[in-house]
Amino acid sequence: MKKVFVDSKAEPSTWLKNNPATYEFKLTAGVPAGNYTWAVAIVDTTKENQPGIKIAVNGDLTSTGWLKLMDVAVQ
């Protein structure tokens, strides 16, 4: 199961290299119990929320541009 959450209040243009920042996004997932992978991307809302900007990170990026953060278990 895939579910996308878009935070329209985020402003990634202010997230700059060598300028640490914190960001908090609270949500109610509303997904069935099970194991999931939490991944993030800066999406293009005009293109069905597909990743629109490549994230410059050392991490586990999918072939479509999502950065895998962690496994999540919903009970």
N, CA, C, O and CB atoms as a CASP TS submission, in Angstrom:
PFRMAT TS
TARGET T0000
AUTHOR 0000-0000-0000
METHOD Language model
MODEL 1
PARENT N/A
ATOM      1  N   MET     1       0.840  -1.170   0.000  1.00  0.00           N
ATOM      2  CA  MET     1       0.000   0.000   0.000  1.00  0.00           C
ATOM      3  C   MET     1       0.891   1.241   0.000  1.00  0.00           C
ATOM      4  O   MET     1       1.865   1.317   0.748  1.00  0.00           O
ATOM      5  CB  MET     1      -0.959  -0.006   1.214  1.00  0.00           C
ATOM      6  N   LYS     2       0.553   2.186  -0.827  1.00  0.00           N
ATOM      7  CA  LYS     2       1.287   3.446  -0.919  1.00  0.00           C
ATOM      8  C   LYS     2       0.344   4.583  -0.571  1.00  0.00           C
ATOM      9  O   LYS     2      -0.786   4.636  -1.056  1.00  0.00           O
ATOM     10  CB  LYS     2       1.896   3.644  -2.337  1.00  0.00           C
ATOM     11  N   LYS     3       0.818   5.501   0.277  1.00  0.00           N
ATOM     12  CA  LYS     3       0.012   6.663   0.642  1.00  0.00           C
ATOM     13  C   LYS     3       0.939   7.863   0.674  1.00  0.00           C
ATOM     14  O   LYS     3       2.044   7.786   1.212  1.00  0.00           O
ATOM     15  CB  LYS     3      -0.713   6.463   2.022  1.00  0.00           C
ATOM     16  N   VAL     4       0.493   8.969   0.101  1.00  0.00           N
ATOM     17  CA  VAL     4       1.305  10.183   0.031  1.00  0.00           C
ATOM     18  C   VAL     4       0.647  11.268   0.876  1.00  0.00           C
ATOM     19  O   VAL     4      -0.559  11.498   0.786  1.00  0.00           O
ATOM     20  CB  VAL     4       1.479  10.659  -1.444  1.00  0.00           C
ATOM     21  N   PHE     5       1.458  11.930   1.699  1.00  0.00           N
ATOM     22  CA  PHE     5       1.010  13.060   2.492  1.00  0.00           C
ATOM     23  C   PHE     5       1.803  14.278   2.031  1.00  0.00           C
ATOM     24  O   PHE     5       3.031  14.222   1.960  1.00  0.00           O
ATOM     25  CB  PHE     5       1.194  12.796   4.032  1.00  0.00           C
ATOM     26  N   VAL     6       1.126  15.367   1.720  1.00  0.00           N
ATOM     27  CA  VAL     6       1.795  16.590   1.277  1.00  0.00           C
ATOM     28  C   VAL     6       1.588  17.665   2.339  1.00  0.00           C
ATOM     29  O   VAL     6       0.458  17.960   2.727  1.00  0.00           O
ATOM     30  CB  VAL     6       1.254  17.063  -0.115  1.00  0.00           C
ATOM     31  N   ASP     7       2.694  18.246   2.805  1.00  0.00           N
ATOM     32  CA  ASP     7       2.628  19.327   3.776  1.00  0.00           C
ATOM     33  C   ASP     7       2.812  20.643   3.032  1.00  0.00           C
ATOM     34  O   ASP     7       3.930  20.997   2.658  1.00  0.00           O
ATOM     35  CB  ASP     7       3.705  19.154   4.896  1.00  0.00           C
ATOM     36  N   SER     8       1.733  21.358   2.820  1.00  0.00           N
ATOM     37  CA  SER     8       1.794  22.605   2.060  1.00  0.00           C
ATOM     38  C   SER     8       2.421  23.744   2.851  1.00  0.00           C
ATOM     39  O   SER     8       2.685  24.808   2.290  1.00  0.00           O
ATOM     40  CB  SER     8       0.410  23.004   1.617  1.00  0.00           C
ATOM     41  N   LYS     9       2.668  23.540   4.155  1.00  0.00           N
ATOM     42  CA  LYS     9       3.300  24.573   4.974  1.00  0.00           C
ATOM     43  C   LYS     9       4.825  24.501   4.933  1.00  0.00           C
ATOM     44  O   LYS     9       5.497  25.427   5.386  1.00  0.00           O
ATOM     45  CB  LYS     9       2.825  24.458   6.405  1.00  0.00           C
ATOM     46  N   ALA    10       5.369  23.432   4.406  1.00  0.00           N
ATOM     47  CA  ALA    10       6.826  23.276   4.346  1.00  0.00           C
ATOM     48  C   ALA    10       7.421  24.275   3.366  1.00  0.00           C
ATOM     49  O   ALA    10       6.813  24.593   2.344  1.00  0.00           O
ATOM     50  CB  ALA    10       7.208  21.836   3.939  1.00  0.00           C
ATOM     51  N   GLU    11       8.615  24.768   3.685  1.00  0.00           N
ATOM     52  CA  GLU    11       9.306  25.699   2.795  1.00  0.00           C
ATOM     53  C   GLU    11      10.760  25.243   2.631  1.00  0.00           C
ATOM     54  O   GLU    11      11.666  25.790   3.260  1.00  0.00           O
ATOM     55  CB  GLU    11       9.239  27.161   3.349  1.00  0.00           C
ATOM     56  N   PRO    12      10.972  24.223   1.768  1.00  0.00           N
ATOM     57  CA  PRO    12      12.319  23.650   1.627  1.00  0.00           C
ATOM     58  C   PRO    12      13.364  24.616   1.083  1.00  0.00           C
ATOM     59  O   PRO    12      14.559  24.339   1.180  1.00  0.00           O
ATOM     60  CB  PRO    12      12.257  22.460   0.734  1.00  0.00           C
ATOM     61  N   SER    13      12.946  25.737   0.516  1.00  0.00           N
ATOM     62  CA  SER    13      13.940  26.697   0.007  1.00  0.00           C
ATOM     63  C   SER    13      14.757  27.309   1.145  1.00  0.00           C
ATOM     64  O   SER    13      15.808  27.900   0.898  1.00  0.00           O
ATOM     65  CB  SER    13      13.245  27.812  -0.794  1.00  0.00           C
ATOM     66  N   THR    14      14.288  27.175   2.387  1.00  0.00           N
ATOM     67  CA  THR    14      15.033  27.703   3.533  1.00  0.00           C
ATOM     68  C   THR    14      15.939  26.659   4.172  1.00  0.00           C
ATOM     69  O   THR    14      16.681  26.977   5.100  1.00  0.00           O
ATOM     70  CB  THR    14      14.072  28.241   4.570  1.00  0.00           C
ATOM     71  N   TRP    15      15.891  25.416   3.690  1.00  0.00           N
ATOM     72  CA  TRP    15      16.714  24.346   4.248  1.00  0.00           C
ATOM     73  C   TRP    15      18.047  24.346   3.501  1.00  0.00           C
ATOM     74  O   TRP    15      18.164  23.730   2.441  1.00  0.00           O
ATOM     75  CB  TRP    15      15.995  22.946   4.139  1.00  0.00           C
ATOM     76  N   LEU    16      19.033  25.021   4.039  1.00  0.00           N
ATOM     77  CA  LEU    16      20.285  25.244   3.343  1.00  0.00           C
ATOM     78  C   LEU    16      21.449  24.478   3.959  1.00  0.00           C
ATOM     79  O   LEU    16      21.466  24.214   5.161  1.00  0.00           O
ATOM     80  CB  LEU    16      20.599  26.706   3.325  1.00  0.00           C
ATOM     81  N   LYS    17      22.415  24.125   3.125  1.00  0.00           N
ATOM     82  CA  LYS    17      23.614  23.424   3.554  1.00  0.00           C
ATOM     83  C   LYS    17      24.336  24.260   4.617  1.00  0.00           C
ATOM     84  O   LYS    17      24.400  25.487   4.529  1.00  0.00           O
ATOM     85  CB  LYS    17      24.549  23.135   2.344  1.00  0.00           C
ATOM     86  N   ASN    18      24.871  23.571   5.612  1.00  0.00           N
ATOM     87  CA  ASN    18      25.613  24.189   6.720  1.00  0.00           C
ATOM     88  C   ASN    18      24.764  25.144   7.559  1.00  0.00           C
ATOM     89  O   ASN    18      25.301  25.995   8.268  1.00  0.00           O
ATOM     90  CB  ASN    18      26.809  24.934   6.177  1.00  0.00           C
ATOM     91  N   ASN    19      23.453  25.005   7.479  1.00  0.00           N
ATOM     92  CA  ASN    19      22.542  25.816   8.278  1.00  0.00           C
ATOM     93  C   ASN    19      21.500  24.861   8.872  1.00  0.00           C
ATOM     94  O   ASN    19      20.386  24.756   8.358  1.00  0.00           O
ATOM     95  CB  ASN    19      21.861  26.963   7.411  1.00  0.00           C
ATOM     96  N   PRO    20      21.867  24.159   9.965  1.00  0.00           N
ATOM     97  CA  PRO    20      20.970  23.138  10.536  1.00  0.00           C
ATOM     98  C   PRO    20      19.584  23.703  10.840  1.00  0.00           C
ATOM     99  O   PRO    20      19.436  24.837  11.296  1.00  0.00           O
ATOM    100  CB  PRO    20      21.580  22.555  11.815  1.00  0.00           C
ATOM    101  N   ALA    21      18.593  22.890  10.579  1.00  0.00           N
ATOM    102  CA  ALA    21      17.211  23.280  10.841  1.00  0.00           C
ATOM    103  C   ALA    21      16.454  22.067  11.351  1.00  0.00           C
ATOM    104  O   ALA    21      16.854  20.926  11.121  1.00  0.00           O
ATOM    105  CB  ALA    21      16.535  23.862   9.565  1.00  0.00           C
ATOM    106  N   THR    22      15.368  22.324  12.037  1.00  0.00           N
ATOM    107  CA  THR    22      14.486  21.232  12.448  1.00  0.00           C
ATOM    108  C   THR    22      13.157  21.418  11.738  1.00  0.00           C
ATOM    109  O   THR    22      12.788  22.523  11.341  1.00  0.00           O
ATOM    110  CB  THR    22      14.296  21.195  14.007  1.00  0.00           C
ATOM    111  N   TYR    23      12.452  20.312  11.588  1.00  0.00           N
ATOM    112  CA  TYR    23      11.162  20.348  10.916  1.00  0.00           C
ATOM    113  C   TYR    23      10.263  19.302  11.540  1.00  0.00           C
ATOM    114  O   TYR    23      10.696  18.177  11.790  1.00  0.00           O
ATOM    115  CB  TYR    23      11.313  20.112   9.391  1.00  0.00           C
ATOM    116  N   GLU    24       9.024  19.658  11.792  1.00  0.00           N
ATOM    117  CA  GLU    24       8.077  18.731  12.393  1.00  0.00           C
ATOM    118  C   GLU    24       6.822  18.672  11.539  1.00  0.00           C
ATOM    119  O   GLU    24       6.284  19.698  11.124  1.00  0.00           O
ATOM    120  CB  GLU    24       7.736  19.147  13.842  1.00  0.00           C
ATOM    121  N   PHE    25       6.366  17.452  11.285  1.00  0.00           N
ATOM    122  CA  PHE    25       5.167  17.227  10.484  1.00  0.00           C
ATOM    123  C   PHE    25       4.333  16.178  11.205  1.00  0.00           C
ATOM    124  O   PHE    25       4.727  15.014  11.280  1.00  0.00           O
ATOM    125  CB  PHE    25       5.521  16.774   9.016  1.00  0.00           C
ATOM    126  N   LYS    26       3.195  16.579  11.729  1.00  0.00           N
ATOM    127  CA  LYS    26       2.315  15.659  12.451  1.00  0.00           C
ATOM    128  C   LYS    26       1.157  15.267  11.543  1.00  0.00           C
ATOM    129  O   LYS    26       0.604  16.096  10.821  1.00  0.00           O
ATOM    130  CB  LYS    26       1.788  16.302  13.773  1.00  0.00           C
ATOM    131  N   LEU    27       0.802  13.986  11.594  1.00  0.00           N
ATOM    132  CA  LEU    27      -0.304  13.505  10.778  1.00  0.00           C
ATOM    133  C   LEU    27      -0.937  12.287  11.394  1.00  0.00           C
ATOM    134  O   LEU    27      -0.359  11.626  12.256  1.00  0.00           O
ATOM    135  CB  LEU    27       0.162  13.192   9.373  1.00  0.00           C
ATOM    136  N   THR    28      -2.125  12.006  10.941  1.00  0.00           N
ATOM    137  CA  THR    28      -2.798  10.748  11.256  1.00  0.00           C
ATOM    138  C   THR    28      -2.757   9.938   9.977  1.00  0.00           C
ATOM    139  O   THR    28      -3.355  10.313   8.968  1.00  0.00           O
ATOM    140  CB  THR    28      -4.290  10.966  11.779  1.00  0.00           C
ATOM    141  N   ALA    29      -2.041   8.815  10.030  1.00  0.00           N
ATOM    142  CA  ALA    29      -1.778   8.047   8.812  1.00  0.00           C
ATOM    143  C   ALA    29      -3.033   7.407   8.226  1.00  0.00           C
ATOM    144  O   ALA    29      -3.229   7.441   7.011  1.00  0.00           O
ATOM    145  CB  ALA    29      -0.760   6.978   9.097  1.00  0.00           C
ATOM    146  N   GLY    30      -3.868   6.835   9.055  1.00  0.00           N
ATOM    147  CA  GLY    30      -5.092   6.215   8.551  1.00  0.00           C
ATOM    148  C   GLY    30      -4.825   5.056   7.601  1.00  0.00           C
ATOM    149  O   GLY    30      -5.499   4.910   6.582  1.00  0.00           O
ATOM    150  N   VAL    31      -3.838   4.235   7.942  1.00  0.00           N
ATOM    151  CA  VAL    31      -3.513   3.069   7.115  1.00  0.00           C
ATOM    152  C   VAL    31      -3.755   1.803   7.922  1.00  0.00           C
ATOM    153  O   VAL    31      -3.723   1.842   9.152  1.00  0.00           O
ATOM    154  CB  VAL    31      -2.039   3.128   6.612  1.00  0.00           C
ATOM    155  N   PRO    32      -3.994   0.696   7.261  1.00  0.00           N
ATOM    156  CA  PRO    32      -4.191  -0.562   7.976  1.00  0.00           C
ATOM    157  C   PRO    32      -2.924  -0.986   8.717  1.00  0.00           C
ATOM    158  O   PRO    32      -1.818  -0.575   8.365  1.00  0.00           O
ATOM    159  CB  PRO    32      -4.620  -1.661   7.005  1.00  0.00           C
ATOM    160  N   ALA    33      -3.102  -1.810   9.746  1.00  0.00           N
ATOM    161  CA  ALA    33      -1.967  -2.356  10.477  1.00  0.00           C
ATOM    162  C   ALA    33      -1.049  -3.085   9.505  1.00  0.00           C
ATOM    163  O   ALA    33      -1.499  -3.732   8.559  1.00  0.00           O
ATOM    164  CB  ALA    33      -2.439  -3.306  11.608  1.00  0.00           C
ATOM    165  N   GLY    34       0.245  -2.963   9.763  1.00  0.00           N
ATOM    166  CA  GLY    34       1.215  -3.635   8.907  1.00  0.00           C
ATOM    167  C   GLY    34       2.562  -2.950   8.968  1.00  0.00           C
ATOM    168  O   GLY    34       2.759  -2.009   9.736  1.00  0.00           O
ATOM    169  N   ASN    35       3.484  -3.425   8.159  1.00  0.00           N
ATOM    170  CA  ASN    35       4.832  -2.877   8.100  1.00  0.00           C
ATOM    171  C   ASN    35       4.972  -2.012   6.854  1.00  0.00           C
ATOM    172  O   ASN    35       4.554  -2.395   5.761  1.00  0.00           O
ATOM    173  CB  ASN    35       5.890  -4.007   8.106  1.00  0.00           C
ATOM    174  N   TYR    36       5.566  -0.844   7.040  1.00  0.00           N
ATOM    175  CA  TYR    36       5.697   0.132   5.970  1.00  0.00           C
ATOM    176  C   TYR    36       7.114   0.698   5.942  1.00  0.00           C
ATOM    177  O   TYR    36       7.877   0.528   6.893  1.00  0.00           O
ATOM    178  CB  TYR    36       4.668   1.262   6.139  1.00  0.00           C
ATOM    179  N   THR    37       7.452   1.361   4.862  1.00  0.00           N
ATOM    180  CA  THR    37       8.691   2.123   4.763  1.00  0.00           C
ATOM    181  C   THR    37       8.319   3.590   4.683  1.00  0.00           C
ATOM    182  O   THR    37       7.520   3.989   3.836  1.00  0.00           O
ATOM    183  CB  THR    37       9.546   1.683   3.526  1.00  0.00           C
ATOM    184  N   TRP    38       8.907   4.409   5.580  1.00  0.00           N
ATOM    185  CA  TRP    38       8.666   5.856   5.571  1.00  0.00           C
ATOM    186  C   TRP    38       9.713   6.474   4.660  1.00  0.00           C
ATOM    187  O   TRP    38      10.911   6.282   4.870  1.00  0.00           O
ATOM    188  CB  TRP    38       8.727   6.477   7.028  1.00  0.00           C
ATOM    189  N   ALA    39       9.275   7.212   3.655  1.00  0.00           N
ATOM    190  CA  ALA    39      10.178   7.856   2.708  1.00  0.00           C
ATOM    191  C   ALA    39       9.696   9.281   2.452  1.00  0.00           C
ATOM    192  O   ALA    39       8.507   9.574   2.572  1.00  0.00           O
ATOM    193  CB  ALA    39      10.261   7.050   1.377  1.00  0.00           C
ATOM    194  N   VAL    40      10.621  10.154   2.103  1.00  0.00           N
ATOM    195  CA  VAL    40      10.279  11.555   1.857  1.00  0.00           C
ATOM    196  C   VAL    40      10.834  12.022   0.520  1.00  0.00           C
ATOM    197  O   VAL    40      11.777  11.444  -0.020  1.00  0.00           O
ATOM    198  CB  VAL    40      10.809  12.444   2.987  1.00  0.00           C
ATOM    199  N   ALA    41      10.225  13.084   0.002  1.00  0.00           N
ATOM    200  CA  ALA    41      10.697  13.711  -1.233  1.00  0.00           C
ATOM    201  C   ALA    41      10.144  15.124  -1.285  1.00  0.00           C
ATOM    202  O   ALA    41       9.144  15.436  -0.639  1.00  0.00           O
ATOM    203  CB  ALA    41      10.267  12.891  -2.497  1.00  0.00           C
ATOM    204  N   ILE    42      10.795  15.963  -2.047  1.00  0.00           N
ATOM    205  CA  ILE    42      10.241  17.276  -2.361  1.00  0.00           C
ATOM    206  C   ILE    42       9.481  17.074  -3.665  1.00  0.00           C
ATOM    207  O   ILE    42      10.080  16.873  -4.722  1.00  0.00           O
ATOM    208  CB  ILE    42      11.373  18.412  -2.480  1.00  0.00           C
ATOM    209  N   VAL    43       8.161  17.130  -3.580  1.00  0.00           N
ATOM    210  CA  VAL    43       7.324  16.729  -4.712  1.00  0.00           C
ATOM    211  C   VAL    43       6.838  17.916  -5.530  1.00  0.00           C
ATOM    212  O   VAL    43       6.836  19.060  -5.075  1.00  0.00           O
ATOM    213  CB  VAL    43       6.138  15.937  -4.221  1.00  0.00           C
ATOM    214  N   ASP    44       6.430  17.605  -6.742  1.00  0.00           N
ATOM    215  CA  ASP    44       5.806  18.579  -7.643  1.00  0.00           C
ATOM    216  C   ASP    44       4.306  18.309  -7.600  1.00  0.00           C
ATOM    217  O   ASP    44       3.839  17.311  -8.150  1.00  0.00           O
ATOM    218  CB  ASP    44       6.380  18.476  -9.127  1.00  0.00           C
ATOM    219  N   THR    45       3.556  19.184  -6.958  1.00  0.00           N
ATOM    220  CA  THR    45       2.117  18.953  -6.812  1.00  0.00           C
ATOM    221  C   THR    45       1.367  19.076  -8.133  1.00  0.00           C
ATOM    222  O   THR    45       0.206  18.676  -8.218  1.00  0.00           O
ATOM    223  CB  THR    45       1.537  19.927  -5.811  1.00  0.00           C
ATOM    224  N   THR    46       2.007  19.619  -9.160  1.00  0.00           N
ATOM    225  CA  THR    46       1.362  19.705 -10.478  1.00  0.00           C
ATOM    226  C   THR    46       1.588  18.426 -11.286  1.00  0.00           C
ATOM    227  O   THR    46       1.031  18.268 -12.372  1.00  0.00           O
ATOM    228  CB  THR    46       1.897  20.922 -11.259  1.00  0.00           C
ATOM    229  N   LYS    47       2.402  17.520 -10.756  1.00  0.00           N
ATOM    230  CA  LYS    47       2.690  16.259 -11.451  1.00  0.00           C
ATOM    231  C   LYS    47       2.392  15.069 -10.552  1.00  0.00           C
ATOM    232  O   LYS    47       3.223  14.177 -10.382  1.00  0.00           O
ATOM    233  CB  LYS    47       4.156  16.217 -11.914  1.00  0.00           C
ATOM    234  N   GLU    48       1.185  15.071  -9.976  1.00  0.00           N
ATOM    235  CA  GLU    48       0.695  13.967  -9.160  1.00  0.00           C
ATOM    236  C   GLU    48       1.619  13.624  -8.010  1.00  0.00           C
ATOM    237  O   GLU    48       1.779  12.450  -7.679  1.00  0.00           O
ATOM    238  CB  GLU    48       0.493  12.756 -10.010  1.00  0.00           C
ATOM    239  N   ASN    49       2.241  14.640  -7.385  1.00  0.00           N
ATOM    240  CA  ASN    49       3.092  14.486  -6.202  1.00  0.00           C
ATOM    241  C   ASN    49       4.280  13.558  -6.420  1.00  0.00           C
ATOM    242  O   ASN    49       4.689  12.835  -5.512  1.00  0.00           O
ATOM    243  CB  ASN    49       2.273  13.972  -5.058  1.00  0.00           C
ATOM    244  N   GLN    50       4.820  13.584  -7.605  1.00  0.00           N
ATOM    245  CA  GLN    50       6.052  12.844  -7.889  1.00  0.00           C
ATOM    246  C   GLN    50       7.239  13.713  -7.466  1.00  0.00           C
ATOM    247  O   GLN    50       7.145  14.940  -7.516  1.00  0.00           O
ATOM    248  CB  GLN    50       6.148  12.452  -9.415  1.00  0.00           C
ATOM    249  N   PRO    51       8.348  13.105  -7.052  1.00  0.00           N
ATOM    250  CA  PRO    51       9.514  13.901  -6.668  1.00  0.00           C
ATOM    251  C   PRO    51       9.872  14.893  -7.779  1.00  0.00           C
ATOM    252  O   PRO    51      10.020  14.521  -8.944  1.00  0.00           O
ATOM    253  CB  PRO    51      10.720  12.982  -6.357  1.00  0.00           C
ATOM    254  N   GLY    52      10.007  16.163  -7.387  1.00  0.00           N
ATOM    255  CA  GLY    52      10.265  17.215  -8.361  1.00  0.00           C
ATOM    256  C   GLY    52      11.665  17.796  -8.260  1.00  0.00           C
ATOM    257  O   GLY    52      12.165  18.382  -9.220  1.00  0.00           O
ATOM    258  N   ILE    53      12.305  17.636  -7.095  1.00  0.00           N
ATOM    259  CA  ILE    53      13.668  18.133  -6.874  1.00  0.00           C
ATOM    260  C   ILE    53      14.476  16.988  -6.282  1.00  0.00           C
ATOM    261  O   ILE    53      14.052  16.365  -5.309  1.00  0.00           O
ATOM    262  CB  ILE    53      13.686  19.400  -5.924  1.00  0.00           C
ATOM    263  N   LYS    54      15.619  16.712  -6.854  1.00  0.00           N
ATOM    264  CA  LYS    54      16.479  15.657  -6.317  1.00  0.00           C
ATOM    265  C   LYS    54      17.074  16.112  -4.994  1.00  0.00           C
ATOM    266  O   LYS    54      17.626  17.207  -4.897  1.00  0.00           O
ATOM    267  CB  LYS    54      17.603  15.288  -7.321  1.00  0.00           C
ATOM    268  N   ILE    55      16.959  15.269  -3.980  1.00  0.00           N
ATOM    269  CA  ILE    55      17.500  15.573  -2.663  1.00  0.00           C
ATOM    270  C   ILE    55      18.972  15.189  -2.647  1.00  0.00           C
ATOM    271  O   ILE    55      19.322  14.052  -2.964  1.00  0.00           O
ATOM    272  CB  ILE    55      16.713  14.829  -1.541  1.00  0.00           C
ATOM    273  N   ALA    56      19.835  16.131  -2.279  1.00  0.00           N
ATOM    274  CA  ALA    56      21.277  15.883  -2.232  1.00  0.00           C
ATOM    275  C   ALA    56      21.642  15.323  -0.858  1.00  0.00           C
ATOM    276  O   ALA    56      21.990  16.070   0.057  1.00  0.00           O
ATOM    277  CB  ALA    56      22.082  17.189  -2.532  1.00  0.00           C
ATOM    278  N   VAL    57      21.556  14.005  -0.729  1.00  0.00           N
ATOM    279  CA  VAL    57      21.843  13.344   0.543  1.00  0.00           C
ATOM    280  C   VAL    57      22.601  12.052   0.296  1.00  0.00           C
ATOM    281  O   VAL    57      22.574  11.486  -0.797  1.00  0.00           O
ATOM    282  CB  VAL    57      20.543  13.064   1.322  1.00  0.00           C
ATOM    283  N   ASN    58      23.275  11.605   1.339  1.00  0.00           N
ATOM    284  CA  ASN    58      23.843  10.262   1.334  1.00  0.00           C
ATOM    285  C   ASN    58      22.810   9.398   2.037  1.00  0.00           C
ATOM    286  O   ASN    58      22.631   9.508   3.250  1.00  0.00           O
ATOM    287  CB  ASN    58      25.278  10.195   2.045  1.00  0.00           C
ATOM    288  N   GLY    59      22.148   8.563   1.309  1.00  0.00           N
ATOM    289  CA  GLY    59      21.114   7.739   1.910  1.00  0.00           C
ATOM    290  C   GLY    59      20.549   6.776   0.899  1.00  0.00           C
ATOM    291  O   GLY    59      21.053   6.643  -0.216  1.00  0.00           O
ATOM    292  N   ASP    60      19.507   6.116   1.303  1.00  0.00           N
ATOM    293  CA  ASP    60      18.873   5.087   0.486  1.00  0.00           C
ATOM    294  C   ASP    60      17.792   5.737  -0.380  1.00  0.00           C
ATOM    295  O   ASP    60      16.635   5.843   0.027  1.00  0.00           O
ATOM    296  CB  ASP    60      18.269   3.956   1.379  1.00  0.00           C
ATOM    297  N   LEU    61      18.188   6.168  -1.577  1.00  0.00           N
ATOM    298  CA  LEU    61      17.240   6.780  -2.517  1.00  0.00           C
ATOM    299  C   LEU    61      16.656   5.713  -3.438  1.00  0.00           C
ATOM    300  O   LEU    61      17.370   4.833  -3.920  1.00  0.00           O
ATOM    301  CB  LEU    61      17.930   7.895  -3.352  1.00  0.00           C
ATOM    302  N   THR    62      15.344   5.805  -3.674  1.00  0.00           N
ATOM    303  CA  THR    62      14.729   4.889  -4.621  1.00  0.00           C
ATOM    304  C   THR    62      15.037   5.367  -6.042  1.00  0.00           C
ATOM    305  O   THR    62      15.517   6.484  -6.232  1.00  0.00           O
ATOM    306  CB  THR    62      13.191   4.789  -4.383  1.00  0.00           C
ATOM    307  N   SER    63      14.767   4.545  -7.013  1.00  0.00           N
ATOM    308  CA  SER    63      15.014   4.913  -8.407  1.00  0.00           C
ATOM    309  C   SER    63      14.112   6.060  -8.860  1.00  0.00           C
ATOM    310  O   SER    63      14.403   6.716  -9.860  1.00  0.00           O
ATOM    311  CB  SER    63      14.808   3.704  -9.313  1.00  0.00           C
ATOM    312  N   THR    64      13.015   6.306  -8.129  1.00  0.00           N
ATOM    313  CA  THR    64      12.103   7.389  -8.488  1.00  0.00           C
ATOM    314  C   THR    64      12.340   8.665  -7.676  1.00  0.00           C
ATOM    315  O   THR    64      11.621   9.648  -7.856  1.00  0.00           O
ATOM    316  CB  THR    64      10.678   6.931  -8.304  1.00  0.00           C
ATOM    317  N   GLY    65      13.347   8.663  -6.777  1.00  0.00           N
ATOM    318  CA  GLY    65      13.714   9.877  -6.070  1.00  0.00           C
ATOM    319  C   GLY    65      13.213  10.035  -4.650  1.00  0.00           C
ATOM    320  O   GLY    65      13.331  11.118  -4.078  1.00  0.00           O
ATOM    321  N   TRP    66      12.659   8.992  -4.068  1.00  0.00           N
ATOM    322  CA  TRP    66      12.220   9.046  -2.669  1.00  0.00           C
ATOM    323  C   TRP    66      13.370   8.625  -1.763  1.00  0.00           C
ATOM    324  O   TRP    66      14.076   7.663  -2.065  1.00  0.00           O
ATOM    325  CB  TRP    66      10.977   8.135  -2.436  1.00  0.00           C
ATOM    326  N   LEU    67      13.565   9.342  -0.649  1.00  0.00           N
ATOM    327  CA  LEU    67      14.590   9.010   0.335  1.00  0.00           C
ATOM    328  C   LEU    67      13.962   8.150   1.424  1.00  0.00           C
ATOM    329  O   LEU    67      13.092   8.610   2.164  1.00  0.00           O
ATOM    330  CB  LEU    67      15.228  10.298   0.940  1.00  0.00           C
ATOM    331  N   LYS    68      14.406   6.897   1.520  1.00  0.00           N
ATOM    332  CA  LYS    68      13.876   5.997   2.547  1.00  0.00           C
ATOM    333  C   LYS    68      14.499   6.378   3.888  1.00  0.00           C
ATOM    334  O   LYS    68      15.721   6.430   4.030  1.00  0.00           O
ATOM    335  CB  LYS    68      14.168   4.494   2.197  1.00  0.00           C
ATOM    336  N   LEU    69      13.627   6.644   4.872  1.00  0.00           N
ATOM    337  CA  LEU    69      14.092   7.047   6.196  1.00  0.00           C
ATOM    338  C   LEU    69      14.130   5.888   7.182  1.00  0.00           C
ATOM    339  O   LEU    69      15.137   5.679   7.858  1.00  0.00           O
ATOM    340  CB  LEU    69      13.211   8.140   6.738  1.00  0.00           C
ATOM    341  N   MET    70      13.029   5.130   7.268  1.00  0.00           N
ATOM    342  CA  MET    70      12.965   4.066   8.259  1.00  0.00           C
ATOM    343  C   MET    70      11.796   3.138   7.968  1.00  0.00           C
ATOM    344  O   MET    70      10.891   3.459   7.198  1.00  0.00           O
ATOM    345  CB  MET    70      12.845   4.650   9.670  1.00  0.00           C
ATOM    346  N   ASP    71      11.845   1.979   8.611  1.00  0.00           N
ATOM    347  CA  ASP    71      10.712   1.067   8.579  1.00  0.00           C
ATOM    348  C   ASP    71       9.788   1.445   9.727  1.00  0.00           C
ATOM    349  O   ASP    71      10.246   1.828  10.804  1.00  0.00           O
ATOM    350  CB  ASP    71      11.172  -0.432   8.680  1.00  0.00           C
ATOM    351  N   VAL    72       8.494   1.336   9.492  1.00  0.00           N
ATOM    352  CA  VAL    72       7.483   1.700  10.490  1.00  0.00           C
ATOM    353  C   VAL    72       6.496   0.537  10.621  1.00  0.00           C
ATOM    354  O   VAL    72       6.052  -0.035   9.625  1.00  0.00           O
ATOM    355  CB  VAL    72       6.739   3.032  10.091  1.00  0.00           C
ATOM    356  N   ALA    73       6.162   0.202  11.871  1.00  0.00           N
ATOM    357  CA  ALA    73       5.147  -0.827  12.120  1.00  0.00           C
ATOM    358  C   ALA    73       3.904  -0.139  12.691  1.00  0.00           C
ATOM    359  O   ALA    73       3.968   0.528  13.723  1.00  0.00           O
ATOM    360  CB  ALA    73       5.684  -1.941  13.106  1.00  0.00           C
ATOM    361  N   VAL    74       2.777  -0.312  12.002  1.00  0.00           N
ATOM    362  CA  VAL    74       1.496   0.234  12.456  1.00  0.00           C
ATOM    363  C   VAL    74       0.719  -0.906  13.070  1.00  0.00           C
ATOM    364  O   VAL    74       0.540  -1.955  12.451  1.00  0.00           O
ATOM    365  CB  VAL    74       0.692   0.908  11.284  1.00  0.00           C
ATOM    366  N   GLN    75       0.252  -0.695  14.301  1.00  0.00           N
ATOM    367  CA  GLN    75      -0.491  -1.764  14.993  1.00  0.00           C
ATOM    368  C   GLN    75      -1.950  -1.425  15.120  1.00  0.00           C
ATOM    369  O   GLN    75      -2.720  -2.210  15.674  1.00  0.00           O
ATOM    370  CB  GLN    75       0.091  -2.021  16.373  1.00  0.00           C
TER
END
